[in-house]
Amino acid sequence: MTRKDMGVRQTGAASDRDASASILHVDMDAFFVAVELLERPDLVGKPVIVGGTRERGVVSSASYEARARGVRSAMPMHQAIARCPEAVVLPGNMNKYREASQQVMEIFREFTPLVEPLSIDEAFLDVSGASLLFGSPGEIAQRLRERVKAQTGLTCSVGAASTKFVAKLASGKCKPNGMLVIPHEETIPFLHHLPVGALWGVGEKSEAKLRGIGIHTVFDLAHTPVPVLERAVGKAGAAKLSALAWGRDERGVEEAHREKSISHEQTFFEDVADFVFLEREVRAQADAVATRLRRAGLQARQVGIKLRWSDFSTITRSHTLAEPSDVGHSLYLEAREMLRAALVPPRPVRLIGVRAERLVEAGTSGQLSLFGAEEDDDWEAAERAVDQAVARFGKFALRPASLLGRGERSDGTVGLSERANRKQDEAQDQH
């Protein structure tokens, strides 16, 4: 769900000038909500929100009727309900969304093998080699939209352009359920009419800085000297934004898209200041991240943590490992030290997360551990045994003793009520 201000909605049909617009960006419309409405047609046309249904929940997706009332993704649920009290709130089901996403991605690959998924509900396609079979990029975009609708019941918006950057902007400009083709020669006129906030990398703070020096549109940005931009957004930001303002984007569609990071986060039902409890959550998240690394055949060179305080301010910390790892215990030890440092002085935590970064293929580091190798091997063997048990008997078949009875809810929150009766046991955990 984009928060970018794209200005007035714009659509366009296929034409004989489309050949240069061979990169498509396909974005499913209000994806989570749309999947839910397939089973709840009685809610079509009504404000619907998908997300955490408890007090601490956040919005994952909202129908366009709810968006018209100011509801946005990542918004606290209580705030969303205050803005749209008549909205119907659904808890969501990631298994359903993944299944629908797989169907959609398979349809994309019927038109071209060059598909780069960006997330569960959007992807780039390079259709430069598909014209003999399916026609111009604009015709392919229209056929793709029709096929997605016919086979899944879902709608999507498609932008077509000569670069990934402009294709993504075009899909945002024609939402919902639209199509917009920007031939190469129309790139600059299209860009320069957009508000400056539409550009990638322009968030609320940088947009305010740009507007503070008189830059309101992409045209204004394109005609501002880079040294002037540097004073507002820094040297790297100025160079990037100046290039985008003139439509320069050399990236191609990457068929094999490797994950850049793997993370696991937890929102608490109540703010937590108890370090023992937070340490336990970090252990659980490190194990979850490590499991996903092993399944993907990857290892992390760097570990990070994320903390969100009760006032919604957020910090991140990261540390480079001595050698790449997919062992949860190793990730946990690094994350725990960062947690300890971040909680000086102690303060209540709303959300906590562990992240694996700088991912490499397992076994390709070419390094040998000189210290702690036997301990790491023991933990790795134990965790792979857990993987096998979970695969055979289910998610909670086997867990570290310190995580028994952790009380994670299906909506992704962990409450303090489960914690109260376990405090004595937690104090005796060995870490």
Secondary structure, 3 states (H helix, E strand, C coil): CCCCCCCCCCCCCCCCCCCCCCEEEEEECCHHHHHHHHHCHHHCCCCEEEECCCCCCEEEEECHHHHCCCCCCCCEHHHHHHHCCCCEEECCCHHHHHHHHHHHHHHHHHHCCCEEEEECCEEEEECCCCHHHHCCHHHHHHHHHHHHHHHHCCCEEEEEECCHHHHHHHHHHCCCCCEEECCHHHHHHHHHCCEHHHCCCCCHHHHHHHHHCCCCEHHHHHCCCHHHHHHHHCHHHHHHHHHHHCCCCCCCCCCCCCCCEEEEEEEEEEEECCHHHHHHHHHHHHHHHHHHHHHHCEEEEEEEEEEEECCCCEEEEEEEEEEEECCHHHHHHHHHHHHHHHCCCCCCEEEEEEEEEEEEECCCCCCCCCCCHHHHHHHHHHHHHHHHHHHHHCCCCCCCHHHCCCCECCCCEECCHHHHCCHHHHHCCCC
